[in-house]
């Protein structure tokens, strides 16, 4: 075993947030004596408007083995579908050149599906982090499709692991390791300054020692045509709350252009004096901000994972995260419809409630190390079979 060649593990990064949530996993793979890390960057991680991740990766000591472009302009369902098609062609060439032993993917993004498809067709085992979760929107279908293409599964919690097994996957290749981003949260220094935040983006100056909201609202791809109306309701609700707010621009899902348009229109028409708009924060600063905020408003998965662990109050709007509800949902999440009065009601309720006890449902100790160790010794196979029942 000591003389065996190191396994080449290819980790595909498709956004800045994707990287920030998995940087500890990359670090553990990189330092493992039986693994060789290959880093591939593509999708939104190479788009200027959402933030190119390469400088951050290199600053953290990672080398980029390949880059590929796939993202078409225009936030429409057709653009997403065509981008996925381009991604399939481009990542296939990358895999042909790098010849990895394992490809690691995470989550449910449309940029990730072609990665799993290409690897499966090329007989490269796929390891999937965060399978088995249920959510709203098209992401629900993408996540489960990736599960059926994957050979090795790293769910974040026991309930998700059980779903993966019920989908016909081999139980001996399902490893419940916890959520990698929560390990990043636990090991964070939570340092952030007013000067740093107010040096980024545009808008009013926000004082972090006073109550403020964080707003992260993405489009719902199955409701993309309604995105403008939906974001306007949130904008009016937050504006009427008359509490400082830090807004994050949406991701590149279908409908995101309408959300961006709504934000610009609102700023021009109302000139709000208590809002600041940011595109991105590195994970350390983002989690520090999430710990300080009085409430997270919108429909980000961070409300169900990072905010839950920190005990941060959350107002979840609309259907994007519907599937995350259930017995593991923390009490710190208040639901709201896409209606300014309902959103305002939920915000006021959370401001009065204050912080909650931490929810550790998806946290496990040493998540990144356990993923790397499993990748180093798990038996690799390519031919999948549906498991009808447990043996």
KENU-572442 format. One record per residue: x, y, z of N, C-alpha, C, O, CB in turn. Coordinates in pm, whole numbers, plus 50000, padded with zeros to 5 digits. Each point is the difference from the previous one (the first is absolute). Glycine has a CB too. Layout:
N
XYZXYZXYZXYZXYZ/...
REM end
This chain:
391
500834987950000499175012150000500865012650000499635010249942498584977350179/502955011549945500865011750011500525004449863500255011849978500404981050252/499514997549678500535003149868498925002349895500305002449884501694984350175/496755012449982498905001949906499965014449952500295009150077498404972750036/500975020549760499935013849949498895007750069498974994450038501924998049741/499345020550236498985008350062498785001349909500145000949878501655011850246/497034987349935498795001949923499855014749960500175009050082498754971550039/500765021749753499795013549951498525003750022499104994349938502785003449889/497925011950262498655004250037499745013849940500645009850037499434976750177/498985014149693499685012549930498805006550065498904994550000502044996449785/499275020950271498915007750063499635011449905500845008449966499974985850272/497925006149720499535010049904499285011150075499024997550071500784985049748/500685029850164499455011750070499265008749900500565003849897501314995850274/496855003649858499195007349904499515013650050499265006849929500064971349983/501085026050209499655013450048500885003450119500614991250061497005006249859/502465015550112500795004350116499444994050129500764995650087499825025749794/498094978650130499394994450120500284985150009500254994750108497955022849884/501774975849893500334985849995501404997650057500214990650076498295006649721/502445011350165501364998550052500075002850149500594992250076500295014249700/498525004850268500115003950140499434989450093500474998350113499405025549818/499114969150022499374989850083500804986950001499754991450085498055019149865/503134988049959500724987349989501505001350011500734990449972497435001849887/502335019450180501455001950001500714990750098501154996249977498465027649960/499734972550172500644990750093500094986049940500954992650026498185021050168/499884982749725500064987049932501184999849903500754990249996496755007150026/502665013449901501135000749908501324999150075500934993249957497695020749886/501474993150270501235000050078500334986150051501174995949998498405027850068/499434968849980500234986550052500404990449888500854991350020497495013250164/501054997049699500384991649886501445003049959500794991049972496815008249949/502725013750075501335004249956501114994450089501054996149951497935024649958/500784978850221501064995750091500004985050027500904994950067498985027450036/499124970549845499934985650027501114992849924500175002449880497324999250157/503254989750028501144993449935499624990549886500844996949916500325005150300/497594993449781499604990449897499125006349892499424993149916500734988950255/499755031449832499145006949904500785011049928500905006150057497094988850084/501645007449735500535011149922498835008949957499134995549925502864990549993/497995026250128498895009149972500135006349861501065005049963498724999650283/499124994949679499895007449875498855010050016498884996250035502024984049826/499385032450114498995010450014499585004949862500835004449921500125002450304/497764992449748499445004849874498985010950031499164998350088501214979149799/499705033750041499125011550023499195002849875500545000749890501085009050277/497074992049850499155002949886498715006850042499835003450117501154977249765/498115021350023498705005850029500085014050056500815008149955498374969350085/499985025450060499945013450059501295004050070500225011950026497354984750002/503294993850002501275003050067500965007549909501055004650046498644975250093/499965021449732500845007549906499255012049941500475006049903500754972850044/497635024750111499195011149950500235012450086499854999450122498414984449790/502105027350025500375012150073498885005150090500275003950114501255001849698/497264994450142498895005950076499694992450128499445005750093499635002549693/501294979050220499794992250123501284997850077499964995350114498134993649775/503065014350051501264998950072500864988549953499644988450020499255021650171/502254993049747500944989849956500744994550121500565007650079499705003649694/499754975750242500524993750120501504997349995500614997450104497174992649927/502825010549851501404995949984500965007550093500834993450063498625001249701/500495018750248500935006850090499904995250145501024998750069498845021049781/498924977750196499814995350137500584986050019500634997150102497315016949916/501854977449883500574986550006501525000550008500614993250082497434998249789/502555016650042501455000949997500555006450127501074996150047498835005449704/499395008250304500435006250126499984990050115500785001250094498365020849824/499964968150073499914989750104500964988449975500004990250075497625016249959/503194994649860501024990049976499614988649909500694989849994500125016050223/498074995649710499584989549908500415003449857499955011649959498124983050192/502334995349774500325001749859498804996149915499274990750035503175004850011/497365011549844498884997149911500494990749888500915003649925498015018950128/500494965949937500414990449898499285002249868500534996549894499924987250287/498375022149823499275002649875498885010050026499455000750111501094976249803/499135030849982498845009050002499154997049877500534996349895500765021850232/497404983649887499144998449883498835009750011499455002150108501214973649869/498955030149911498925009749995498744993549945500064992149906501595026650063/497214984750090498754993749959498795009150012498944996749945502044982050124/499125032650001498835007950038499635010049892500785008949965499854988450273/498155001349708499495009349901499365012150069499504998950112500124982149728/500395030450093499325011950051498494997849996499484992649917502425022150004/497424991950171498554999150003499534990050104500374988349995499575017849766/499254998550333499554991150108498644994249965498995003550062502305010050108/498684977749732498774993649957500154984950012501134995050003498345024249840/499434973550163500114985350001500754994749879500754990350013497115008750114/501965007249756500714995549882501505002150016500794991449960497195013849900/502435006250197501425002650021500614989850096501124995449980498485029149978/499644972050148500494989950094500184986649930501024993350019497845018750169/500154984049733500074987049932501164999649900500744990249994496785007350035/502635013249893501105000549903501355000550070500964993949953497525017649884/501614995950274501255000650076500404986150049501174996349997498305027350073/499534968849977500294986450046500544991449885500894991950019497305010250156/501244999949705500494992749884501435003549965500814991349970496875007749946/502635014050087501385004449974500934994350107501114995449970498055025849921/500374979150234500814994750109500344985449981501114995750031497835020750119/500114975749799500254985849977501114998049897500864991350017496755003850039/502385012849840501044998849897501365004250056501004993249976497295011249846/501755006650250501285005350047500634991450109501204997349997497975025549946/500014972750153500574992350111500464986349953500914994250058497615018150103/500864982549733500444987249944501455000949952500794990950023496845004049909/502715016150002501385002049954500965001250118501124995049995498035016249799/500404995450312500845001550120500294986350061501154997150032497875025650011/499974969149972500194986750058500904991349912500794992150050496965009750060/502114999649760500854992249909501475003450021500864991249995497275008049837/502145013650192501395004450018500534996450138501144995650013498445023049827/499614983450265500484998050137499944985350045500764995950087498505027349963/499844969049891499844985850034499924997650151500824992650054500425001949737/497795011650276499884997950145499514986150034499374993349918500175030950109/500754971450095499484987250050498625001750061499184990949997503155001350044/497425019750016498715003150063499675014649968500885008650000499494974450188/498375019849784499525013749985499075003250117499094992450030501095006449716/500065012450321499195004150114499135011949961500495010049948501284981750213/496935007149865499065010849974499185002450126499944991750090499965002749663/499465017350250499205003550117498685006149959499945008149907502154995450225/496854992749938498755007449994499114997249882499904988749951501285028050169/498144994249834498904998449906499985010649890498975002049936499764987950249/502375016649792500045010749901499984994449857500504989149975500775025250188/498134993349746499934995349861501394998649938500174992349905497585018750073/503254996350072501364998749949500624986650038500954995449935499295029350079/499234968950092500604987750052499514987749926500744990349987499465020650235/498574989349730499444988349933500854995449881500294988149991497465019550080/502675001349838500834995349888501334994150044500564991449931498365025849929/501604987250253501244994250053499794985350035500804991449965499905031250125/498194974749979499704986250038499694991449877500424988549995498705019850225/500174997349683499684992649878501284996149925500174988549960497625023850023/503094997449998501244997449928500844989450069500504990749935499475032749981/500184977950216500824990250073499394986049989500724990249979500025027950180/497944981049857499354986949994500204993449863500294988149992498025019950176/501534999849725500194994649865501454995849975500274990949922497845023549998/502824992450148501414997049979500554989850100501214998150013499055024949896/498814970550162500354989450096500915005050113500894992950046498894990649769/499975029050228500735005650114499045000350119498945006249992502575008049857/498834979250262499125000150117499735014350048500905008450004499994969150061/497855025049971499565013250046499704999450149499274991250045499785014149727/501515004050304499685001750142499165012650014500395010749954501754977550120/496715010549991499035011050009499835004350146499594992150084499224999449711/501505021150232499815005850133498625006750005499635007349909502884996250120/496754993950077498725006550027498854994249918499045007249970502225013550085/498824966649909498874993549937498934996550100500235000150121501294991049706/497295005850122498914995650087499185011050063498944997350055502414983349987/499115031949951499205011150052498815002349907500034996149883502025014650222/496914995549947498875003849916499845015150007500105005950107498764971849929/500875028449850499855014549992498885003249902499314991049953503145012650102/497385009049916499045004049899500695002049867501214997749987497365013050188/500674993849724500515004049870500594988149923499884988650043500575034250050/500204980249794500604989649917501184993450071500404988949966498885023649830/501284994450305501124994550075499664986450060500874991350012499905031950038/497964974949987499564987350056500304988649902500574989850038497635022050092/501424990049745500214989549898501474998149969500464988749984497315016749919/502975005550089501434999249968500754992250107500824991449969499045030449909/499854981250249500704993250110499804984949992500954992350013498765028250131/499044975149836499744985749998500554993449874500394988350002497555015650135/502085003549752500624994649879501484997650021500544989849956497775022349904/502364997150209501424998250030500204987950092500954992449982499435032449993/498734973550121500084988250087499984987149920500754990750029498125022250153/500274986449716499904987849921501194998149907500234989049950497305013150062/503225008449964501234998949921501224997350088501024995349951497975020249881/500904987450297501154999150091500184985950054499064992250009500595031750052/501604973249974500374986950054500275000550150499794990250071501185004149707/499495017250270500365001850141499195012050050499965010449935502414979950035/496995008150146499085010350048500425005250137500294992350092497864997049777/501895024050144500345006550126498845009050044500105012249988502374987049954/496424995050108498895008350048500375007250129500944996150070497454988149823/500865026450136500315008150118499324995150127500425003550110499875015649738/498644972750137499234996050117499384986449977499964995149887499575029050169/499984969850050499484986449993498754999049912499834990249929501105005850299/498215014049777498774999749921500334999949850499384992749923499405019450263/502174996149775500405000249859500664986949959499804995249888500505029650127/500484969450075500634987149972498954989349975500154991749911501835014850230/496964993749936498924990349983499305001849865499614990349936500075009150313/500175013249708499395002449869500864994149888499494994049905499455027150184/502384980749923500904994849897499864984949989499974994649889501635024350155/498324974350069499844985449999498654996349939499914990349925501575007650279/497485009749828498674997149944499965002449848499134994749931499865011650289/501975001749730500095002349855500724988649928500235000749879499775023850166/500354964950029500614988449938501525000150001500624992349927497405006449934/502585010050221501465000650006500544990150103499314996350095500625027949837/501304971650048500624990150088500265006150138500725009950010500324978849791/498425005650306500195005550134501465000850043500385008950075497404982249981/503054999449895501404999850041500825010849932501205001450028498594974250011/499595032249871500695011349938499345013350037500185010049931500504975049881/498565014950295499365012250053500655003250134499894992350095497905002649787/502905016550124500775003850119499465013350054500205010549937501864977249976/497275012050201499445012150058501115007650071500484995950106497254993249922/502695022149913501185007250049499695013950055500885006450058500444980949776/497465017450149499695013650042500215009849885500424996349891500244997950344/499055018449792500095010449898501365006950005500375005350105497144998249909/503254996449875501345006150001499985014750040500925004650068499734979449757/498335023550133499985014250034499855002550149500465010250052498574994249724/500324986350294499835002050144501314998050074500225005950106497414986549875/503244999349964501344998850058500775013049980500795004050086499204971249870/499795031549930500615013149977499465010150102500755008250052499524986649701/498435004550275499395009150097500604998050139500395009650065497484990449801/502194987550177500494996950135501445004650019500385004050110498084976349898/502345019349888501415003750010500275014649959501145003849976499434972449979/498385031750036500145013949957500375009050118499644997450114498704998449703/502385014950153500385009750104498925010550021500025007050101502374989449840/496655004849965498885009450008500475014550014499445007750078499194974250025/502385021549822500505013850002499555007449875500214995249888501784997650248/497415018649883499595008549888499855014250052499605002150114499224978649769/501505029050033499975013950043499065008249913499724996649886502625001250198/497185013349974499185009449924500775004949877499445001149891499375005950320/502454995949808500805005649891500064990349883499875004049885501495009050281/498824974249864500104990049893498684999149924500005000849877501704986450256/497205011149937498704998549934499665012249917499514998749888499734986650299/501015026549867499625012249931500985004249892499805010049931499074996950276/502214985349778500925002349889499564992249875500575001649893501305002350271/497114987649853499514991649892498615004449956499255005650079502134975450007/498295016449790498655002549952499635014649994500865008849994498544969450097/499305024349912499475013749993498875001650100499404990250045501235011549711/499085010750280498895002850088500425006950127501085005850009497794974749897/500255018850193500215007050125501084993350085500334988349979497275019150015/502955000150100500984994750095499244992150108499065005250061502565014249894/498804968350069499354991450099500914998550122501184996949987497584990749830/500665014550300500734998450125499684986350057498854997050033501115028050012/501064966549967499794986250039499744998250149499594989250043501865004549769/498775016950268499714998950142498565003850032499605000450116502795004649932/496824998049848498595002950014499214989449923500544994149906499915030950120/498294972450010499214989649931499915002549850499765011249955498924985750254/501514992549713499885001049855499504986749945500154989550063501715027849927/497554983149891499534988249930501014995949894500735008449947496894998250097/502414980549924500684995049880498924994749907499094992950044503065001250083/497935009349745499004995549904500694992349887500915005249935497595014550122/501054967949921500524991649891498804993449934499494990050049502755005950070/497335009749769498844994449930500374996849855500345008949922498105004050228/501484974349817500274995349865498674997249928498954999350063503264990850012/497865008549795498794996649926499644985450021500864991750032499695025949797/498184979450154499524986249999499854996349852499155005549931499624996550297/502044988849724500074997549856498674995549941499715002749884502674991350145/496794999350051498694995949951498985011450007498864998549958501654978150115/499925034949981499165011950007500775012149947499815011350047498944979150153/502135007149702500945010349955499305012649951500495011050023501084971049915/497285016549995499305011849946499435008850110499655011549974499814975349823/500445008150325499445007650111501085006650086499695006450101498384977949899/503195014249962501105004450086499965015050029500305004250112501074977349793/498275026649997499965014550022498965003750104500285007550093500474996249671/498044991150221498955002950097500394995050139499715006650100498584991949718/502354989950187500374994350130501055008550072499885002350120499604975049790/501525027250017501055007850066499495013750041500465005650099501274982149769/497325018050057499445012950036499264999350133500045009450079499774996449678/499504983250267499314998450129500994999850115499775006150104498404981249782/502955005750094501034999450105500655013750020500225004250113500204971749832/499885030949946500615013350009499125009650080500495007250088500644988949691/497605004150192499095008950072499894996050147499965008650088498754995349700/501254983150239499884995450138501215004050083499875004850112498734976149810/502595017050021501235003450073500135015250014500435004950105500684974249809/498525028149983500055014650007499065005250109500375009050076500204991949679/498234993450253499035004550100500414996150142499555006250097498674991949730/502634991750186500454996050133500885010650064500135000550122499754975749807/500715032449987500835011250048501134995450091500295006250102497715008549880/502624974249979501184995150070501094998249895499694995349890498934993150292/502625015149846501074998349901500044985949944499764990350071501555027450046/499004981349754500014986949935501184998949904500325009449928497184989450092/503134989549982501074996749905499434989949903499664988850038502195015850132/498064999449703499444991449895501124993549919501035006249972496935008550015/501814972849977500914993049909499314998049866498844995949995502314992450198/499575014549698499444998149867499744985249977500674991650061500545028949855/497844976049996499634986049980501054992449920500915005849941496715000950068/502234979949992500864991649917499525000449855499205008649964501314976450234/499975005949719499725000649856498844991249955499894997049881502505007950088/496764990850121498854991849961499065007749909500025012449996500184975050218/498965005249712499005006349915499135009350085499464996050103500544984049741/499865032450110499255010050075500855009750077499495009950053498744973649963/503085013949991500875008750080500125014049940500165009850074501114970149998/498655021249794500055013349939498825008550044500135012250016501084978249788/497625003450215498825007450045500185004650144499575011050036498994975649808/502075005350239500275004150139500975011650001499795009850071499804966850010/501475022549841500975011149993499335012749948500275010950049501594972649913/497275014949938499265011549946499135006450108499955012250012500054977149760/499335002350306499155005250108500795007850103499565010550046498924970549918/502685013850073500845007050097500445013649947499945010050071500864968050018/499635022349785500435012749940498855010149991500165011750031501584975849838/497105007650088498835008749990499635005950136499715011950011499484974549796/500825005250294499635004450135500985010550051499605010050059499364967649986/502335020049932501005009650045499815013649932500115010450065501504970749975/498105018749831499835012549926498745007550042500005012250010501214977549798/497715002950215498725006250031499885004450146499405010350029499614975949792/501555006050269499805002650144501245005050071499915005750109498384976849887/502885015549944501255004250060500064996750151500155009150082499995009249745/499744969150207499994996150142501295003950070501104998249947497404982849995/501355024450177501165005150073500554990050102500945003150073498135019749896/500354965450038500454990450101500304986249939499864989850067498795022750104/501754987449701500334987449935501375000749934500415010449948497154985350014/503154993050043501264998849929499964987149919499524989850050501745023350129/499234987249697499904988649909501384994549968500885007249952497015002449951/502314977450124501274993349979499834988449903498924994149991501845012650240/500314990049697499964988449912500484987350071499484989149976500895026149829/500624986350281500604988050057500865003750120500585010850006499404977949768/500095002250322500955000850111500714986650013499354989649984499235027850136/502724982449908500674987350029499324993250119499365006650082502835002549828/497974977750099499254992450101500235004950142499055000950078501094979749771/501105022750187500285004250137499215012650035499395000850107502904989149876/497715019949926499295012450026498484998149990499245006150075502745006649837/497604978849995498574997549985499424993850128498955004250048501364992749703/500384993150304499494993650121500075009350120499164999250090501554978849819/500275030850094500065010050107498805009349991499415003650102503104995249899/497145005249877498845008649980498714992650037499105005950060502135006349757/498694975050147498824992050030499834998350151498874999250049501404988949733/500835011450290499924998950145499515012950064499324999850103502534983549891/498495028049946499645013050056498605004649964499395007650076502994998049916/497104990049893498755005749952498824996850091499984989750067500915008549703/498155010750232498794997950080499094989749934499234993350068500935030150019/499924975549779499144990649929500484998449857500385009849936497674996450211/501924981549802500284997149859498664998949928499144992150039503054995950016/497645020049839498735000549927500244995249856501025003449940498155015950205/499914972949800500114995849860499704985349982499064994850060502615022949906/499124975649951499754985849973501284992049978500014990349924497815016249976/503244997550166501274993149986500044987450085499404999550108501715022449845/499604967949998500194987950080500815002850125499974992050094499904994349698/500845024950212500765003750120499095001550121500444998450114501245013249741/497044991450122499065001350110499744986850070499634999850117499355019149764/501204970050047499714986950054501254992650046499904989350061498135009949790/503135006450120501244993350040500855009250088500034998450122499914988149665/500755022950152500895008650078499255008250104500425000750116501095000449688/497385005250157499235008050096499434991450111499955004250116499485011949701/500154971750148499474991050101501054996650105499724999950120498704990649710/502805006650123501084996750094500345011950089500324998350117500594985249717/499035028650111500335012050076498855004950086500195008750085501394997349734/497224988650161498845004750074499475013449950499305007050073501584980850123/499455015749681499565012749942498554999049955499664990549929502695014649997/496795004350112498604999849954499935001049848500815006949937498475003450279/499744982949725499854999549855498555002549960499084994850063502854989249921/497885024249912498705001049933500184994049862500725005549917498595015550213/500054967749846500114993249871498785003449915498874997850041502504983450062/498895024149777498935005049914499774990549882500954996249932499615027450136/498204972849909499654992549880500354985350004500154994150108500155026749773/499834973150000500074985549987501384994349971500164987849993497555013749928/503305007050061501324994949956500564989350093500644990649954499795031649943/499354979150233500554990550096498924991050063500224994250106501595022249941/497044982549888498884992650059500384986150049499604996050109498915016849743/502234979950070500324986250036500864998750123500094989150057499735005649707/500825015950279500854999350119499205000150128500554998250108501235013149765/496934990650116499174999750119499814985550045500244990749923498585030450005/500774977150196499814986550052500424999550145500135010450065500244979949707/499854997850278500264998550143501315006350042500185003350118498514975949876/502265022749912501295005850035500035015249986501035006350027500014972549901/497855027150030500005014549983500095006950136499254996850092499395000949697/502295011850221500165007250126498865009750023499415005149905503054992650074/497245004950145498935009350033500375014349965499155009050002500134975850180/501975017349785500435013749971499565004749862500305011349963501654985050187/497364995349773499575003749866498515003149999499184991650035502634994049866/497865026850058498615004149986499705001349850500765006149926499265006250299/498884981949733499655000049858499205012449963499265005650080500744969549923/500185029149871499255011549949499694997849853500774993749927500335021750239/497764989849791499644999849858500665011949931500565008850065497234979749986/502145011649816500505011549924498995011450009499365003849902501924980949940/498605020550278499055010850030500645009150103500424995450106497574989849843/502095027750019500765009250087499485000250142500795000950095499695012949706/498204985450217499455000350136500384987350076500315000650119497775013549800/501904974550013500354987450066501494999650032500394995250107497734993349772/502705016650032501445000650025500295009450117500814996950087499674998449669/498865016150243500175009750109499614993850135500695002050100498865016849739/499344973850162499564993250122501074990350050500314999750119497295002549807/502954990049981500994990050039501295006650051500604995350097498434989149733/501385026450106501195007150045499825005450142500874998350085499655007849677/498355000150262499765005650133499954989050105500485001950112498265017149784/500694969750070499964988850094501404995450036500294997350116497504995649790/503095006149994501354995350026500835010450075500844996350083499024989849711/499925026650179500725010350073499644999850148500855002750085499215011449708/498714982750238499574999050140500524987350066500294999950119497675013449824/502154975949979500404987150057501484999750039500374994050101497874995249762/502605017350056501434999550028500614986749958499384992449926500275023450263/501544981349858500744988349954499444987150060499355000050105502695014349871/498234974749954499504986950039501174990950039501175003149977496844999649870/501644986150213501024990050033500544993949870499234998249905499664996750319/502395001949770500574994249878499354986749962499704991850087502455019549969/497634986649814499484987549948501164992749932500515004549898497135005250070/502774979050089501164992749952499634987649918500784990549993500465017850205/497574991849742499524988449925500994995649893500224988049982497445019550061/502925002049885500874996649887501485001950030500825000049909497325006549941/502204995150278501425001650035500584986850050499404993350083500195030849974/501574972449892500784988850051501455004850014500475008149920497984974649971/502235012450207501405003650020500874993549893499744988749959499875013750289/501405004849707501004995049905499384995749866500404990049941500955002550254/497695015149757499334996649874501004999049885500024989949928497915021550154/502884998849899500935000249886501014988750008500294993549900499425031250086/500824972950132500994989250015499374986549969500644991549939500595022150234/497544984349870499324987349977499714997949851500084988849950498905012750280/500695009349699499794998949857501304995849930500004990949918498185026650094/502914989350021501284996849938500444985750031500464992949912500185031350104/499214971750108500414986450038499164989549927500534989949955500185018750271/498014993949762499144990649927500414999249853500054989049944498065016050214/502175006449780500425000249860501304992449979500244994649892498615027350080/501984977650129501314993449988499924984950005500904993349951500105026650151/497934974649956499974985550022498744993049950499974987749995501455016550199/497555003349769498774993649954500264992249871500785004349916497855014050192/500714970449878500124992049878499345007649885498865004450012501164973950122/500695023249757499475007349885499334990349902500514989149975501285028550052/497084986549920499304991949902499305009349902499815011850029499874969350138/499945013949717499345008249900498604995149965499125008149970503114997349940/497544981550092498694994749962499055000550119500194992950098500894992049730/497905023650162499035001250107498854990249981499654996449887500965027750140/498824971650086498824991549998499005005350101500385004950107500994975149822/497365018950038498955004550091499854989750112499854988149974498945024349838/501244992450311499844991250116498535000450041499515010250049502904993750029/496884984949902498584999650030499704999150149498985005350046500694983949734/501195004450296499764998750142501354998650071501004996349939496724993150021/502265013650169501214998750079500314985350025499104991950023500465030550086/501704974449885500404986150026500484998850144500384989150043500255007649716/
REM end
